[in-house]
Structures are given as structure tokens and as C-alpha cells.
């Protein structure tokens, strides 16, 4: 059984927390600071109790950056809308396991669009729900808050869930964590085995988004090294 993934950690700023009146400038700042990808939280007001942004905004973001666009579809019918997000420039489509009766067919359909495919699960969803697709997706996204709103506190029980999933994933798969990530806890999340950390308000809510991103990366890298140092 593979052990926890030890790929280099990646920092994924969540565009939902950016100032949409200065979106191109904000994206440019985090790109210059070394952001590895951008996380796009797409909400429909049905699966989650909030609306965020849609296809035109994703297309606009794509015009202003070459960064990998990680589209997290927190929507009831991801297959209906996924083609439009791919056409707009998304490089990865992540759907929620809670929304889909046939997750294997969903992965196959999304992969047919020519993008990477991820699966997300909410804090209250058993990890076993991922069993049908865990070996065929590119990315597993652990929600460490209840989805729908930014600025929530990290649910500490998520760390154990991350560690358990890290034991099951191959080195070429991404284990992403989204929700309540900040400088004080990102190290422990990385130590548990996460290799892609989504941060919104911790980056875009800081006086200097670039400096905040660099500080998060340093803390995450320290955390990722800790288990190896103890071995």
C-alpha cells in the first residue's frame, strides 16, 4: 500500500476571496509570487447555500493568466455545466461525490472532455463513498469546512481524514484540501499528506497577497518535511 504522498506542496489561491473589481491585478500578484494554480469555487445556490460566479468569469480569468485552473463544481448537476467550464478554460473539473448516482461514469464523461478529473467530499461524507473512483481520478479534494462560504474555521477532524486518504493515493494523484487553511495550520495539513493547499482569505485578505502566499508555502514545506525527519 503506498504511503503518504510527498510530492512538492502546491499553493492554490482561491479566487472567490479576491477583489473582483481588481481581479486581473490580484491574479497577477499571486502568479508573480509563485502560485501553482488557481482554485475556482463554482456555487449554484442549490447544492450549497450560496452563489459565486459562472462561465463568463472563468473565461475572463483564463484571458488574464496561463496558470492551471482548478474548477471545483459545488453544483447539483456538474455534468450539465462541465463542458462550458472546460470551453471557458478550466484545466480540471472536480465534482462532489454527494451529487452523482454513478461516479464512475461521471469520471469517464469528464475525462472525455480532455481535462483532469477530481472528486470532492464534504466533512460529513464517509471516506468509503470515494471507493468506486479513488483509483481513477487525478485529484481528491477534502473539504475541511462545510462548503458554501469563505472564511470558515478549519475542522480539526479533517486532519485524520487527510492522513487516511494519503495512505490510499498513488504518488501521481493530488490530495487537495480546501477550507480554513492559514499559516498556523497549513504545516500540519501538509504533514498529514496533503500536497495541494487551497487558501482564500489567508492570501487575498492579507495586506500583501504575494507575501502571504510565500509564507504559506514556507510553512507547508516545513510541515511536509516533518514526517520524513522523524522517520
Buried (B, 14 or more C-beta within 10 A) or exposed (E): EEEBBBEEBBBBBBBBBBEEEEBEEBBBBBBEBEBBBBBBBBBBEEBBEBEBBBBEBBBBBBEBBEBBBBBBBBBBBBBEBBBBBBEBBBBBBBBBBBBBEEBEEBBEBBBEBEBBBBBBBBBEBEBEBBEBBBEBBBBBBBBBBBBBBBEBEBBEEBBEBBBBBBEBBEEEBBBBBBBBBBBEBBBBBBBBBBBBBBBBBBBBBBEEBBEBBBBBBEBBBBBBBBBEEEE
